[in-house]
Amino acid sequence: MNNDSLVKDEGTQELESLRQRANNLLRGEKTESPDAFFHLAKIFANSHQDMGYACRLAAYLIQEEQPVSKPLELRQKWAMWTSKNPDLPDDTKHDDALHILKEMPGDPLATTLNAETLGIAGGICKRKWMVDGQLDTLETALAYYERGVAQGVVHDNGYTAINAAFVHDLLWHLRNPGDQAPCSRARMLREEILAALLPLEEEPAWEQGPRRRELRWFHETIAEAHFGLRQYEKAILRLRGVYEQEVPAWEYETTARQMAWVARLLAPEVITQDDYAGSPVWAVLREVYGHDAEALAGSLFAGKLGLALSGGGFRASFYHLGVLAALAEMDLLRHIEALSCVSGGSIVGAAYYLEIKKLLEGTPGRINQDEYLEAVNRVAQTFLAGVQTNIRTRVFSNIFDNLRMIFQPGFSPTVRLGNLYQKYLFGKEEKKENQEVRATEAKQPVRLQDLLIQARSGVTGPPKYINWRRQDKIPILILNATTANTGHNWQFTASWMGEPPSQIATTIDNNYRLRRMYLANEAPGTYRDFPFCQAVAASSCVPGLFTPLQLIDLYEDVTVHLVDGGVYDNQGTGGLLDQNCSVVIVSDGSGQLASQNHPTDAPLGVLARSNAITMGSVRAQQYDEMVARRNSGRLKGLAFLHLKQELESHPVDWVDCSNPKQLSNQQLRKASQQLTNYGVMKSSQEKIAHLRTDLDAFSDTEAYALMYSGYAMANLYIPKEIQGFQTNHKQYAWDFLAIAPQLKTPGSEAIRTERLLKVGSQQAFKIWRLSPVLTGVAGTLGLVALVTLIWAAFFWTSGPSISFQTFASLLLAGILGSVGLDWILKVLDIQKSFYQILTWVGLCIVGAVGAWIHLGMFNPWFLRQGKVRRNTLSQ
């Protein structure tokens, strides 16, 4: 059964109009009554699933003490919408919702007998349990439901009783795993519901209300009671009638999820989606919910999958491509619902997202695994070709752009970097046939808003609301940057940009928060058309190498400065937690802190080392937090992949140690192994882990080694840690597999590969280290420089340290300033500025010429040294 047409979903244009109306009211316009205000909040929640605006309107009415005709219902709805709001963090929103009910004037939660309040409180605790996994939370939910049941089943038309039955079943199975016997209390409650309500089907549900048989939720309650009692045909008949009319999307989802949970309790032997296909219990839901049942089963069994792609320049990008290749072979890419990216991860994550967008918008029907494999292969090949143009050097290769960086406000190396990403890595986004194209638009880069995916097949709409119904999930792309103004995380998505509130510890952080804004209707002026490539540039503008991206006139009296997202969170895990992902894969290609036997004492070296230590500490804390979440049940699965996987280190004894550390047999065995468990020689993996984190050109050898490393690790560790998803392993002939023999087997080719990888750790002069000719030239130039330095040192030390001209200039400046004739200095300064401008122009030309020489000579030379014959099978 296809229920796509039965779920009520209002148009985008109407939603924007409603948001404008709501914003006007929230700004204090008194054009509508409080009851109209409340009605508008209900429209947002019921017709658009926009719990965020519904909560804002309800909170405004209560905090401003606006008199509504139904104040109790207003607080009840506010609490329910808060708990159901997907934009709020799971860690806090359910407690916030309960607090609203606990502070209910005149009828607080602690003593209330109101069945609606008790039912909402039980639902909040039930959703909270799905996050924290604590039995105490579930028992609290049951206590609220049972207090409602005590008022009588007919009193609330079975609302609290049917939920109490479900929680009783759930607790029974959790306390008695493997026991197939039903919970007697749950059975009794369901029988009581049927006995009490079926005879009253033609009676009004409440005084002067409609008959019960005319209300959808009445049939849903009866159907769930039948289903829990294994009266499957009766349940199907009830639900078929229910969905002959339009249903608010969030209510449809709530009922479907509850029925799926009941099915899971009735058929505990169904563990994966493979088991699901042959289950008679799940056949009931397939009959009623059609394809939605299969998608729902997947999310219920496995959870919400998120992928984090760390920072680390193009080194991280290529490592991530290997992980993506492995995920494609496992057919896991279709299950990813959130993609949180940082710096180098943002660059490749953006390229991958654009390819998936084309796939989802251009493919009729379900996307098959081969299409995902081909998509990743296209990204890998196009990305490598783009990187090998040497984007970092090209930033300064254009004389006119170099001059713009000096004289044009707002045009910086970071802006130029974003433009190069667009040109060499992302290409031009194709316009849809029905999309209006302005005369100047052809030259404009892709906007953030253009990233919204309108899938050609299946359910469409905001991913956070409809992904539970889709088998090919629509991923939400999160590009992470850091706000230099506040020190907070800044996020770009296709819908909004700004600082997310969930990552700010307000009890100890008193800095202001730069609020998130919707791009479509809230962003001021030209920011509604903010370029996608500039968001990626902001996420990857490494401090010290690139200037911050400036956002001027976005907030009043604030010029936002955005720097590399890795300054705040280099792994990108915060973005996945914001999206309430319960299953997390972290691909960490970042530069990890390495031990140093003799650290430098130079001030700049100590500063750099201190910064690296801080970032290493933050990384360790984030990892510990994710592990703690997994161990407590808040995460269903966690796979953390990194470049130093299985590269052991051992404690170092002090001088004259009398009790040296003894390694265990297992440690000795690991230390003696030349290969890691994922099949890469440890000597090779060590060199791969120390490749530079830069945005210059990477040779085939470097790129393929990184891709193969990520691919091999993912194939080993992800199946162990990430379970419950429907998978299908299918091998593909990737280009990077050509380097596998050199990374797995010792020999002359392996020695050559490791030499290339070792040189790849250097930021500059790599080809000079690889070419014997250039090595000789470098030695000669070094000798000439040394002789020149000795001569210069002798010449300078034999003369005065300050020339007479310099002394006279300083003396003249002091005299003119003291007698009020400093205007003469300003005239002279104009001449000085003119000479400075000439100097800058000269440097622009010299820099561009130097870039041309490098791009025309040394870059191709370096790439030829690391050339790997491509795998012809994948062509």
NORWO-V928635 format. One line per field, one symbol per residue. phi: phi as a letter, one per 40 degrees, with the letter a starting at -180 (. if undefined). Layout:
BEGIN
phi->???
END
This chain:
BEGIN
phi->.bbdccccacccccccccccccccccchcbcbcdccdccccccdcccbfccccdccccccdcccfccbcbcccdcccdcccccccccccdcbcccccccdcccccgacdcbcbcccccccccccccccccccgccdccccdcccccccccchccdbfgcccccccccdcccccccbcgcccccccccccccccccccdcbcccccadgcccdccbccccccccccdcccgccccccccccccccbcbddccccdccccccccccccbcccbbcccdcbccccccccccbgcdccccdccccbhccbbbbcchgcdcdcccccccccccccgcccccbabbbbfdccccccccccccdccccbbcgccccdcccccccccccccccccccgcdccdbcbdcccccccbbdgcbdcccccccdccbbbgbccccccbcbccccccccccdcccdcbdcbgcbhcdccbcccbcbcccccbbcbbcccbgccbbbbcbaaicccccbcccbbcccbcdcbcccbbccfcccbccdcccccccbccdgcbccccbcgcbcfbbcbbbdccccacbgcdcccdcfcbbbbbbbbccccbcbcbccbcdcccccccccccccccdcccccccccccccgcbcaabbbacbdgccbbcbcccfccbdccccdcccccccccbcccgbcccccdcccbdcbbbccbcddcccccccccccccccccdcbbbhccbacbcbccdccccddccbbciccccccccccccccccbfccccccdccccccccccccccccccccccccccbccbccccccccccccccccbgbccccccccccccccccccccccdccccccccccccbccccccccbcbccccccc
END
